[in-house]
Amino acid sequence: MPCFNEAAVIKNTVHELLHYGYGIVIVDDASIDDSGQQVKGLPVHYIRHRVNLGQGAALQTGIDVALKNDAEYFVTFDADGQHDVKDIPGMLQMLEKKNHDVVLGSRFLEGAVTNISLFRKLLLKSACMLNYFFTGILLTDAHNGLRAFNHHAAKSIRLKENRMAHATEFLLEIKRKRLTFAEYPVHIRYTSYSRKKGQSLLNSIRIFFELVLNKIFD
């Protein structure tokens, strides 16, 4: 669970996951609020970056810690409360029964439930096409933070894009390492809080140029 200034909601998010018995690695990416205090004393692995590095770096730190603790399955889960913990069992079941390495959450498959705005939906659909251009993988959703993957995938994937371009880099790693994957319909609940924390149009443009530069100089 990557975390940056999520003091208002992180405790509730963590309690939901603990209720279902999941082991949790929280990577605090140098928050300037009291996010760390909110989870103090809870049975979680808490790591804090001294310098803000971005969500990609936080995810890679979390994966590394989970690997060191012999995790068999891995789930990336946003701290802002927009994901539904009840989606996790179905995603893990798909990993096991379908023998996939990675399962990616989708807001747009049949069975998914979300209160996404039309503007954000159009933005994400455009991002799907950009992802296809950069990775050759065509998905129904883009930049969905809810993912599940097995130990083999966790050892194979290395995220070097520290900030939000890591979402596309994750797909590139799937392709480069020849990992098998599938999508799974998930429930995403946008609140006024998560909307404020969400990606802006300007940030999306910045991600595009980061990806272009990465493709040119890779």
CYANA upper distance limits for C-alpha pairs under 8 A (distance plus 0.5 A):
  1 MET  CA     24 ILE  CA      7.79
  1 MET  CA     25 VAL  CA      6.53
  1 MET  CA     26 ILE  CA      5.29
  1 MET  CA     27 VAL  CA      6.66
  1 MET  CA     59 LEU  CA      7.63
  1 MET  CA     62 GLY  CA      7.63
  1 MET  CA     76 THR  CA      6.48
  1 MET  CA     77 PHE  CA      5.73
  1 MET  CA     78 ASP  CA      6.30
  1 MET  CA     79 ALA  CA      6.58
  2 PRO  CA     26 ILE  CA      6.51
  2 PRO  CA     27 VAL  CA      5.45
  2 PRO  CA     28 ASP  CA      6.79
  2 PRO  CA     29 ASP  CA      7.58
  2 PRO  CA     55 GLN  CA      6.72
  2 PRO  CA     58 ALA  CA      5.89
  2 PRO  CA     59 LEU  CA      6.46
  2 PRO  CA     62 GLY  CA      8.10
  2 PRO  CA     77 PHE  CA      8.11
  2 PRO  CA     78 ASP  CA      6.96
  2 PRO  CA     79 ALA  CA      7.06
  3 CYS  CA     26 ILE  CA      7.32
  3 CYS  CA     27 VAL  CA      6.36
  3 CYS  CA     28 ASP  CA      5.24
  3 CYS  CA     29 ASP  CA      6.43
  3 CYS  CA     31 SER  CA      8.01
  3 CYS  CA     35 SER  CA      8.41
  3 CYS  CA     55 GLN  CA      8.41
  3 CYS  CA     58 ALA  CA      8.29
  3 CYS  CA     78 ASP  CA      8.11
  3 CYS  CA     79 ALA  CA      6.37
  4 PHE  CA     28 ASP  CA      6.42
  4 PHE  CA     29 ASP  CA      5.86
  4 PHE  CA     30 ALA  CA      7.27
  4 PHE  CA     31 SER  CA      5.42
  4 PHE  CA     35 SER  CA      8.24
  5 ASN  CA     31 SER  CA      5.35
  5 ASN  CA     32 ILE  CA      6.81
  5 ASN  CA     33 ASP  CA      5.99
  5 ASN  CA     34 ASP  CA      8.02
  5 ASN  CA     35 SER  CA      6.58
  6 GLU  CA     10 ILE  CA      6.02
  6 GLU  CA     31 SER  CA      8.49
  6 GLU  CA     33 ASP  CA      8.21
  6 GLU  CA     35 SER  CA      6.18
  6 GLU  CA     79 ALA  CA      7.27
  6 GLU  CA     80 ASP  CA      7.00
  7 ALA  CA     11 LYS  CA      7.93
  7 ALA  CA     33 ASP  CA      6.95
  7 ALA  CA     34 ASP  CA      6.15
  7 ALA  CA     35 SER  CA      4.55
  7 ALA  CA     36 GLY  CA      8.17
  7 ALA  CA     38 GLN  CA      6.77
  8 ALA  CA     35 SER  CA      8.32
  9 VAL  CA     13 THR  CA      6.90
  9 VAL  CA     79 ALA  CA      7.86
  9 VAL  CA     80 ASP  CA      6.57
  9 VAL  CA     81 GLY  CA      7.23
 10 ILE  CA     14 VAL  CA      6.57
 10 ILE  CA     35 SER  CA      7.55
 10 ILE  CA     38 GLN  CA      7.67
 10 ILE  CA     39 VAL  CA      8.04
 10 ILE  CA     79 ALA  CA      6.07
 10 ILE  CA     80 ASP  CA      7.00
 10 ILE  CA     81 GLY  CA      7.91
 11 LYS  CA     15 HIS  CA      6.65
 11 LYS  CA     38 GLN  CA      6.31
 11 LYS  CA     39 VAL  CA      6.43
 12 ASN  CA     16 GLU  CA      6.82
 12 ASN  CA     81 GLY  CA      8.25
 13 THR  CA     17 LEU  CA      7.17
 13 THR  CA     79 ALA  CA      6.80
 13 THR  CA     80 ASP  CA      7.74
 13 THR  CA     81 GLY  CA      5.99
 14 VAL  CA     18 LEU  CA      6.64
 14 VAL  CA     24 ILE  CA      8.34
 14 VAL  CA     39 VAL  CA      8.41
 14 VAL  CA     79 ALA  CA      8.40
 15 HIS  CA     19 HIS  CA      6.53
 16 GLU  CA     20 TYR  CA      7.50
 16 GLU  CA     85 VAL  CA      7.42
 17 LEU  CA     21 GLY  CA      7.16
 17 LEU  CA     22 TYR  CA      6.33
 17 LEU  CA     24 ILE  CA      8.29
 17 LEU  CA     85 VAL  CA      6.84
 18 LEU  CA     22 TYR  CA      6.09
 18 LEU  CA     23 GLY  CA      7.85
 18 LEU  CA     24 ILE  CA      8.36
 23 GLY  CA     44 VAL  CA      7.31
 24 ILE  CA     44 VAL  CA      5.68
 24 ILE  CA     45 HIS  CA      6.65
 25 VAL  CA     44 VAL  CA      6.55
 25 VAL  CA     45 HIS  CA      5.13
 25 VAL  CA     46 TYR  CA      6.53
 25 VAL  CA     47 ILE  CA      8.10
 25 VAL  CA     62 GLY  CA      6.45
 25 VAL  CA     65 VAL  CA      7.91
 25 VAL  CA     66 ALA  CA      7.50
 26 ILE  CA     44 VAL  CA      7.67
 26 ILE  CA     45 HIS  CA      6.57
 26 ILE  CA     46 TYR  CA      5.41
 26 ILE  CA     47 ILE  CA      6.66
 26 ILE  CA     62 GLY  CA      7.44
 27 VAL  CA     46 TYR  CA      6.66
 27 VAL  CA     47 ILE  CA      5.36
 27 VAL  CA     48 ARG  CA      6.17
 27 VAL  CA     49 HIS  CA      7.75
 27 VAL  CA     58 ALA  CA      6.15
 27 VAL  CA     59 LEU  CA      7.98
 27 VAL  CA     61 THR  CA      7.57
 27 VAL  CA     62 GLY  CA      6.59
 28 ASP  CA     35 SER  CA      8.17
 28 ASP  CA     36 GLY  CA      7.75
 28 ASP  CA     46 TYR  CA      7.90
 28 ASP  CA     47 ILE  CA      6.55
 28 ASP  CA     48 ARG  CA      5.01
 28 ASP  CA     49 HIS  CA      6.61
 28 ASP  CA     58 ALA  CA      7.89
 29 ASP  CA     48 ARG  CA      6.49
 29 ASP  CA     49 HIS  CA      5.45
 29 ASP  CA     50 ARG  CA      7.96
 29 ASP  CA     51 VAL  CA      7.45
 29 ASP  CA     52 ASN  CA      5.62
 29 ASP  CA     53 LEU  CA      7.04
 29 ASP  CA     54 GLY  CA      7.30
 29 ASP  CA     55 GLN  CA      8.09
 29 ASP  CA     58 ALA  CA      6.76
 30 ALA  CA     48 ARG  CA      6.69
 30 ALA  CA     49 HIS  CA      5.64
 30 ALA  CA     50 ARG  CA      6.03
 30 ALA  CA     51 VAL  CA      5.94
 30 ALA  CA     52 ASN  CA      5.45
 31 SER  CA     35 SER  CA      7.27
 31 SER  CA     52 ASN  CA      8.08
 34 ASP  CA     38 GLN  CA      6.97
 35 SER  CA     39 VAL  CA      7.47
 36 GLY  CA     40 LYS  CA      6.71
 36 GLY  CA     46 TYR  CA      8.46
 39 VAL  CA     44 VAL  CA      8.47
 49 HIS  CA     53 LEU  CA      8.13
 49 HIS  CA     58 ALA  CA      8.45
 53 LEU  CA     57 ALA  CA      6.43
 53 LEU  CA     58 ALA  CA      7.76
 53 LEU  CA    162 ASN  CA      6.53
 53 LEU  CA    163 ARG  CA      7.56
 54 GLY  CA     58 ALA  CA      6.89
 54 GLY  CA    162 ASN  CA      5.63
 54 GLY  CA    163 ARG  CA      4.87
 54 GLY  CA    164 MET  CA      7.70
 55 GLN  CA     59 LEU  CA      6.61
 55 GLN  CA    162 ASN  CA      6.74
 55 GLN  CA    163 ARG  CA      5.77
 55 GLN  CA    164 MET  CA      6.78
 55 GLN  CA    166 HIS  CA      8.24
 56 GLY  CA     60 GLN  CA      6.82
 56 GLY  CA    159 LEU  CA      6.88
 56 GLY  CA    160 LYS  CA      7.79
 56 GLY  CA    161 GLU  CA      6.42
 56 GLY  CA    162 ASN  CA      4.74
 56 GLY  CA    163 ARG  CA      5.57
 56 GLY  CA    164 MET  CA      6.87
 56 GLY  CA    165 ALA  CA      8.12
 56 GLY  CA    166 HIS  CA      5.60
 56 GLY  CA    167 ALA  CA      8.23
 57 ALA  CA     61 THR  CA      6.68
 57 ALA  CA    159 LEU  CA      7.55
 57 ALA  CA    160 LYS  CA      7.69
 57 ALA  CA    161 GLU  CA      7.73
 57 ALA  CA    162 ASN  CA      5.02
 57 ALA  CA    163 ARG  CA      7.53
 58 ALA  CA     62 GLY  CA      6.70
 58 ALA  CA    162 ASN  CA      8.28
 59 LEU  CA     63 ILE  CA      6.65
 59 LEU  CA     76 THR  CA      7.95
 60 GLN  CA     64 ASP  CA      6.65
 60 GLN  CA    158 ARG  CA      7.50
 60 GLN  CA    159 LEU  CA      6.51
 61 THR  CA     65 VAL  CA      6.76
 62 GLY  CA     66 ALA  CA      6.67
 63 ILE  CA     67 LEU  CA      6.62
 63 ILE  CA     74 PHE  CA      8.07
 63 ILE  CA    154 ALA  CA      7.14
 64 ASP  CA     68 LYS  CA      6.81
 65 VAL  CA     69 ASN  CA      6.89
 66 ALA  CA     70 ASP  CA      6.96
 66 ALA  CA     71 ALA  CA      5.99
 66 ALA  CA     74 PHE  CA      8.23
 67 LEU  CA     71 ALA  CA      6.09
 67 LEU  CA    151 HIS  CA      8.21
 67 LEU  CA    154 ALA  CA      7.99
 67 LEU  CA    155 LYS  CA      8.16
 71 ALA  CA    151 HIS  CA      7.62
 72 GLU  CA    150 ASN  CA      6.73
 72 GLU  CA    151 HIS  CA      5.77
 73 TYR  CA     92 LEU  CA      8.17
 73 TYR  CA    148 ALA  CA      7.70
 73 TYR  CA    149 PHE  CA      6.43
 73 TYR  CA    150 ASN  CA      5.17
 73 TYR  CA    151 HIS  CA      6.40
 74 PHE  CA    148 ALA  CA      6.04
 74 PHE  CA    149 PHE  CA      5.80
 74 PHE  CA    150 ASN  CA      6.66
 74 PHE  CA    151 HIS  CA      7.85
 74 PHE  CA    154 ALA  CA      7.87
 75 VAL  CA     88 ILE  CA      8.30
 75 VAL  CA    146 LEU  CA      7.44
 75 VAL  CA    147 ARG  CA      5.96
 75 VAL  CA    148 ALA  CA      4.84
 75 VAL  CA    149 PHE  CA      7.05
 76 THR  CA    145 GLY  CA      6.84
 76 THR  CA    146 LEU  CA      5.89
 76 THR  CA    147 ARG  CA      5.81
 76 THR  CA    148 ALA  CA      7.14
 77 PHE  CA     83 HIS  CA      7.43
 77 PHE  CA    145 GLY  CA      6.62
 77 PHE  CA    146 LEU  CA      5.72
 77 PHE  CA    147 ARG  CA      7.84
 78 ASP  CA     82 GLN  CA      7.62
 78 ASP  CA     83 HIS  CA      7.25
 78 ASP  CA    145 GLY  CA      6.64
 78 ASP  CA    146 LEU  CA      7.64
 80 ASP  CA    193 TYR  CA      8.31
 80 ASP  CA    194 SER  CA      6.49
 80 ASP  CA    197 LYS  CA      8.45
 81 GLY  CA    189 ARG  CA      8.32
 81 GLY  CA    194 SER  CA      7.99
 82 GLN  CA    188 ILE  CA      5.90
 82 GLN  CA    189 ARG  CA      5.30
 82 GLN  CA    190 TYR  CA      6.26
 82 GLN  CA    191 THR  CA      7.97
 82 GLN  CA    194 SER  CA      7.23
 83 HIS  CA    146 LEU  CA      7.56
 83 HIS  CA    187 HIS  CA      7.04
 83 HIS  CA    188 ILE  CA      5.75
 83 HIS  CA    189 ARG  CA      7.15
 84 ASP  CA     88 ILE  CA      8.31
 84 ASP  CA    186 VAL  CA      8.08
 84 ASP  CA    187 HIS  CA      6.38
 84 ASP  CA    188 ILE  CA      7.18
 84 ASP  CA    189 ARG  CA      8.34
 86 LYS  CA     90 GLY  CA      8.44
 87 ASP  CA     91 MET  CA      7.00
 87 ASP  CA    186 VAL  CA      6.51
 87 ASP  CA    187 HIS  CA      7.67
 88 ILE  CA     92 LEU  CA      6.67
 88 ILE  CA    148 ALA  CA      8.25
 89 PRO  CA     93 GLN  CA      6.51
 90 GLY  CA     94 MET  CA      6.72
 91 MET  CA     95 LEU  CA      6.93
 91 MET  CA    103 VAL  CA      6.76
 91 MET  CA    148 ALA  CA      6.89
 91 MET  CA    184 TYR  CA      7.11
 92 LEU  CA     96 GLU  CA      6.87
 92 LEU  CA    103 VAL  CA      8.48
 92 LEU  CA    148 ALA  CA      7.14
 92 LEU  CA    149 PHE  CA      8.38
 93 GLN  CA     97 LYS  CA      6.40
 93 GLN  CA     98 LYS  CA      8.42
 94 MET  CA     98 LYS  CA      5.82
 94 MET  CA     99 ASN  CA      7.79
 94 MET  CA    100 HIS  CA      7.59
 94 MET  CA    103 VAL  CA      7.81
 95 LEU  CA     99 ASN  CA      5.87
 95 LEU  CA    100 HIS  CA      5.29
 95 LEU  CA    101 ASP  CA      6.85
 95 LEU  CA    102 VAL  CA      7.30
 95 LEU  CA    103 VAL  CA      7.16
 95 LEU  CA    148 ALA  CA      8.27
 95 LEU  CA    149 PHE  CA      7.55
 95 LEU  CA    150 ASN  CA      7.78
 96 GLU  CA    100 HIS  CA      7.53
100 HIS  CA    149 PHE  CA      8.50
100 HIS  CA    179 LEU  CA      8.28
100 HIS  CA    180 THR  CA      5.61
100 HIS  CA    181 PHE  CA      5.87
100 HIS  CA    182 ALA  CA      7.56
101 ASP  CA    149 PHE  CA      5.99
101 ASP  CA    150 ASN  CA      5.96
101 ASP  CA    152 HIS  CA      7.58
101 ASP  CA    153 ALA  CA      6.32
101 ASP  CA    179 LEU  CA      6.28
101 ASP  CA    180 THR  CA      5.63
101 ASP  CA    181 PHE  CA      6.32
102 VAL  CA    147 ARG  CA      7.81
102 VAL  CA    148 ALA  CA      6.29
102 VAL  CA    149 PHE  CA      4.73
102 VAL  CA    150 ASN  CA      7.20
102 VAL  CA    153 ALA  CA      7.45
102 VAL  CA    179 LEU  CA      7.69
102 VAL  CA    180 THR  CA      6.87
102 VAL  CA    181 PHE  CA      5.12
102 VAL  CA    182 ALA  CA      7.15
103 VAL  CA    147 ARG  CA      6.33
103 VAL  CA    148 ALA  CA      5.64
103 VAL  CA    149 PHE  CA      6.65
103 VAL  CA    181 PHE  CA      6.05
103 VAL  CA    182 ALA  CA      5.50
103 VAL  CA    183 GLU  CA      5.99
103 VAL  CA    184 TYR  CA      7.09
104 LEU  CA    144 ASN  CA      8.10
104 LEU  CA    146 LEU  CA      7.20
104 LEU  CA    147 ARG  CA      5.21
104 LEU  CA    148 ALA  CA      7.07
104 LEU  CA    181 PHE  CA      7.94
104 LEU  CA    182 ALA  CA      6.76
104 LEU  CA    183 GLU  CA      5.18
104 LEU  CA    184 TYR  CA      6.57
105 GLY  CA    141 ASP  CA      8.30
105 GLY  CA    144 ASN  CA      6.70
105 GLY  CA    145 GLY  CA      8.10
105 GLY  CA    146 LEU  CA      5.87
105 GLY  CA    147 ARG  CA      6.23
105 GLY  CA    183 GLU  CA      6.23
105 GLY  CA    184 TYR  CA      5.49
105 GLY  CA    185 PRO  CA      6.46
105 GLY  CA    186 VAL  CA      6.18
106 SER  CA    112 ALA  CA      7.59
106 SER  CA    140 THR  CA      7.08
106 SER  CA    141 ASP  CA      5.72
106 SER  CA    142 ALA  CA      8.35
106 SER  CA    144 ASN  CA      7.28
106 SER  CA    183 GLU  CA      6.68
106 SER  CA    184 TYR  CA      6.23
106 SER  CA    185 PRO  CA      5.47
106 SER  CA    186 VAL  CA      6.23
107 ARG  CA    112 ALA  CA      5.92
107 ARG  CA    113 VAL  CA      7.21
107 ARG  CA    114 THR  CA      6.97
107 ARG  CA    140 THR  CA      8.44
107 ARG  CA    141 ASP  CA      6.86
107 ARG  CA    144 ASN  CA      8.44
107 ARG  CA    185 PRO  CA      6.59
107 ARG  CA    186 VAL  CA      6.30
107 ARG  CA    187 HIS  CA      7.34
107 ARG  CA    188 ILE  CA      7.41
108 PHE  CA    112 ALA  CA      6.59
108 PHE  CA    140 THR  CA      6.61
108 PHE  CA    141 ASP  CA      6.92
108 PHE  CA    185 PRO  CA      7.49
109 LEU  CA    140 THR  CA      7.41
109 LEU  CA    184 TYR  CA      7.73
109 LEU  CA    185 PRO  CA      5.71
110 GLU  CA    185 PRO  CA      7.12
111 GLY  CA    185 PRO  CA      6.18
111 GLY  CA    186 VAL  CA      8.04
112 ALA  CA    185 PRO  CA      4.91
112 ALA  CA    186 VAL  CA      5.34
112 ALA  CA    187 HIS  CA      6.09
113 VAL  CA    185 PRO  CA      8.35
113 VAL  CA    186 VAL  CA      7.02
113 VAL  CA    187 HIS  CA      5.14
113 VAL  CA    188 ILE  CA      6.93
114 THR  CA    187 HIS  CA      6.20
114 THR  CA    188 ILE  CA      5.34
114 THR  CA    189 ARG  CA      6.31
114 THR  CA    190 TYR  CA      8.05
115 ASN  CA    188 ILE  CA      7.74
115 ASN  CA    189 ARG  CA      6.74
115 ASN  CA    190 TYR  CA      6.78
116 ILE  CA    120 ARG  CA      7.08
116 ILE  CA    121 LYS  CA      7.00
116 ILE  CA    188 ILE  CA      8.48
116 ILE  CA    189 ARG  CA      8.43
116 ILE  CA    190 TYR  CA      7.24
117 SER  CA    121 LYS  CA      6.65
118 LEU  CA    122 LEU  CA      6.69
119 PHE  CA    123 LEU  CA      6.70
120 ARG  CA    124 LEU  CA      6.57
121 LYS  CA    125 LYS  CA      6.63
122 LEU  CA    126 SER  CA      6.71
123 LEU  CA    127 ALA  CA      6.75
124 LEU  CA    128 CYS  CA      6.72
124 LEU  CA    141 ASP  CA      7.09
124 LEU  CA    142 ALA  CA      6.22
124 LEU  CA    143 HIS  CA      8.11
125 LYS  CA    129 MET  CA      7.26
125 LYS  CA    140 THR  CA      7.99
125 LYS  CA    141 ASP  CA      7.26
125 LYS  CA    142 ALA  CA      7.77
126 SER  CA    130 LEU  CA      6.98
127 ALA  CA    131 ASN  CA      6.53
127 ALA  CA    142 ALA  CA      6.46
128 CYS  CA    132 TYR  CA      6.72
128 CYS  CA    138 LEU  CA      7.20
128 CYS  CA    139 LEU  CA      6.71
128 CYS  CA    140 THR  CA      7.25
128 CYS  CA    141 ASP  CA      6.57
128 CYS  CA    142 ALA  CA      5.81
129 MET  CA    133 PHE  CA      6.76
129 MET  CA    138 LEU  CA      7.67
130 LEU  CA    134 PHE  CA      6.78
131 ASN  CA    135 THR  CA      6.22
131 ASN  CA    136 GLY  CA      7.78
131 ASN  CA    137 ILE  CA      7.37
131 ASN  CA    138 LEU  CA      7.65
131 ASN  CA    142 ALA  CA      8.04
131 ASN  CA    168 THR  CA      6.58
131 ASN  CA    171 LEU  CA      8.50
132 TYR  CA    136 GLY  CA      5.08
132 TYR  CA    137 ILE  CA      5.41
132 TYR  CA    138 LEU  CA      5.49
132 TYR  CA    139 LEU  CA      8.22
134 PHE  CA    168 THR  CA      8.33
134 PHE  CA    172 LEU  CA      8.35
134 PHE  CA    211 LEU  CA      8.26
134 PHE  CA    215 LYS  CA      8.05
135 THR  CA    168 THR  CA      8.02
135 THR  CA    171 LEU  CA      7.03
135 THR  CA    172 LEU  CA      5.85
135 THR  CA    175 LYS  CA      7.77
137 ILE  CA    171 LEU  CA      7.77
137 ILE  CA    175 LYS  CA      8.31
139 LEU  CA    183 GLU  CA      8.23
142 ALA  CA    167 ALA  CA      8.27
143 HIS  CA    167 ALA  CA      5.97
143 HIS  CA    168 THR  CA      8.02
144 ASN  CA    167 ALA  CA      8.38
145 GLY  CA    167 ALA  CA      8.47
149 PHE  CA    153 ALA  CA      6.57
149 PHE  CA    154 ALA  CA      7.31
150 ASN  CA    154 ALA  CA      6.78
151 HIS  CA    155 LYS  CA      6.75
152 HIS  CA    156 SER  CA      6.70
153 ALA  CA    157 ILE  CA      6.43
153 ALA  CA    179 LEU  CA      7.42
156 SER  CA    173 GLU  CA      8.35
156 SER  CA    177 LYS  CA      7.19
157 ILE  CA    170 PHE  CA      7.71
157 ILE  CA    173 GLU  CA      6.18
157 ILE  CA    174 ILE  CA      7.81
157 ILE  CA    177 LYS  CA      8.14
158 ARG  CA    173 GLU  CA      7.78
159 LEU  CA    166 HIS  CA      6.92
159 LEU  CA    169 GLU  CA      7.28
159 LEU  CA    170 PHE  CA      7.34
160 LYS  CA    166 HIS  CA      7.88
161 GLU  CA    165 ALA  CA      6.45
161 GLU  CA    166 HIS  CA      5.44
161 GLU  CA    169 GLU  CA      7.44
162 ASN  CA    166 HIS  CA      6.97
164 MET  CA    207 ILE  CA      7.06
165 ALA  CA    169 GLU  CA      6.94
165 ALA  CA    207 ILE  CA      5.85
165 ALA  CA    208 PHE  CA      8.35
165 ALA  CA    210 GLU  CA      7.37
165 ALA  CA    211 LEU  CA      7.18
166 HIS  CA    170 PHE  CA      6.41
167 ALA  CA    171 LEU  CA      7.42
168 THR  CA    172 LEU  CA      6.91
169 GLU  CA    173 GLU  CA      6.66
170 PHE  CA    174 ILE  CA      6.91
171 LEU  CA    175 LYS  CA      6.90
172 LEU  CA    176 ARG  CA      6.52
173 GLU  CA    177 LYS  CA      6.31
174 ILE  CA    178 ARG  CA      6.35
174 ILE  CA    179 LEU  CA      5.53
174 ILE  CA    180 THR  CA      7.95
174 ILE  CA    181 PHE  CA      8.34
175 LYS  CA    179 LEU  CA      6.97
190 TYR  CA    194 SER  CA      6.30
190 TYR  CA    195 ARG  CA      6.78
191 THR  CA    195 ARG  CA      6.56
192 SER  CA    196 LYS  CA      6.84
193 TYR  CA    197 LYS  CA      6.97
194 SER  CA    198 GLY  CA      6.43
199 GLN  CA    203 ASN  CA      6.69
199 GLN  CA    204 SER  CA      7.34
200 SER  CA    204 SER  CA      6.82
201 LEU  CA    205 ILE  CA      6.86
202 LEU  CA    206 ARG  CA      6.82
203 ASN  CA    207 ILE  CA      6.72
204 SER  CA    208 PHE  CA      6.85
205 ILE  CA    209 PHE  CA      7.03
206 ARG  CA    210 GLU  CA      6.74
207 ILE  CA    211 LEU  CA      6.70
208 PHE  CA    212 VAL  CA      6.77
209 PHE  CA    213 LEU  CA      6.65
210 GLU  CA    214 ASN  CA      6.61
211 LEU  CA    215 LYS  CA      6.61
212 VAL  CA    216 ILE  CA      6.72
213 LEU  CA    217 PHE  CA      6.59
214 ASN  CA    218 ASP  CA      5.94
